[in-house]
Amino acid sequence: MAQTTELIEMLKKLLKRHNKTYAEVAVCLDLSEASVKRLFSEQNLSLQRLDTICALMDLEISDLVREMSSEQIHTISELSHDQEKEIADDLNLMMITVCVLNRWNLKDILKHYRFTEPQCIRYLAHLDRLHIIELQPGNRIKLLTAPNFKWRENGPIMNLFRAKIESEYFRTNFGKRSEKLVVMNGMLSDTSNQLFQRKMAQLAKEFDTMSKEDSSLPIGERKGSTLLVGLRDWDYERLFRQQ
């Protein structure tokens, strides 16, 4: 599944590089533009459709795979424990990291946070040393993380979230138009549990895809959004046992 995600992401990049729009893809596939967006979001492209889209750019599927393989050489999907700890130990660095992962540039960061330009550049240089970004001439930021980049399970960043961020995350009644909380309790078989976990993983990928698609919009038109999805063996009886 990870390779499918990377292939679709590279296809999007090549379409943008060749100045091809979803509307043009829709025409060549004889579909509506909404259907094309859904195919990309759900990562549900047949080989025939993939070949047709590549042909729109005068490419072969092998060219797409070659481009993907070439980019993977220079990208990372996960940091080491020590690298994550460097970030988790410095909340300012953590903030800058979240910004660049959301494709903010230096101007955006300086406009929205109280960093001086030298401070911000120093943090960006730190991320360059960690190979999360490449700090280019003019302090341009090239993100080096792979499409399937994630924080380590039970690593320093996830532990930071549990220790310092989790309580703040739930300090709201989720009543705003931009907020939603769903809490459900039921009994599932092991098979249904695993199926639902796969659906959760797909939902997370859709969130990531939308985030990437919106990354070209000005900062004022997009807001920081944190999705938290969890599933565990737990029932309300535990509450009564604790009383």
C-alpha positions, 0 to 999 in steps of 0.5 A, a space after each residue: 500500500 505504501 508503494 501505491 501511495 508513493 506512485 500516486 504522489 509522484 503521478 500528481 507531481 508529474 502532472 503539475 510539472 507538465 502543467 496538466 490539470 484534473 480537468 484534462 485528466 478527466 477528459 482523457 479518462 472520459 470521467 467527471 473531474 470529481 470522479 478523477 479527484 476521488 480516484 486519486 484520493 482513494 488511490 484506486 487507479 487501474 493500470 489502464 487508467 494509469 497508462 492513459 494518464 501517463 500518455 497524456 504527458 507523453 510518458 510510459 508507466 516505467 517512466 513514472 516508476 523510474 521517477 519515483 525510485 529516483 526521488 525515494 533515494 533522497 527522501 526519508 520515511 522515518 527518523 531515528 530515535 535520537 533524531 526525534 529526541 532532538 526535536 522533542 527536546 526543543 519545542 521551538 524546533 518542534 514548532 518549526 518542524 510541524 510548519 515545514 512538514 505542512 509546507 510553510 516557507 520562511 516568510 510564512 513562519 516569520 509572519 505567524 510566529 515570534 522568531 527572528 529571521 536568524 533564529 528561524 534560519 538556525 532551526 531550519 539549518 538544524 532540520 537540514 542536518 537531520 535531512 528533513 529538509 534541504 535549505 536552499 539558496 535564498 533560504 528556500 525550503 525543500 522538503 525531503 520527507 517521503 509521502 509515507 513519512 510518519 513519527 516512530 511508534 512510541 517514539 519521542 514525538 508520540 510520547 511528547 504528544 501524550 505527555 504535553 499535548 493530549 490534555 490540551 487537545 481535548 480542552 474544548 467542547 468540539 462545538 466549532 464548525 471546524 471541530 468534531 468528536 465522535 465517541 462510540 462503544 461496541 463489541 467487534 470480532 477480531 476480523 471486524 476490528 482489523 477491517 476497521 483499522 484498515 479503514 482508519 488507515 485509509 482515512 488518515 491517508 485521505 487526510 494527508 492527501 487533502 493536506 498536500 493538495 491544499 499546500 499550494 494555498 496561502 496560509 490564510 486559506 488553510 488552518 492547522 488541523 490535527 486528526 486523532 483516530 484511535 481504537 482499543 480494547 476498552 469498555 465502560 466497566 473499567 470506569 466503575 471498577 476504578 470508583 
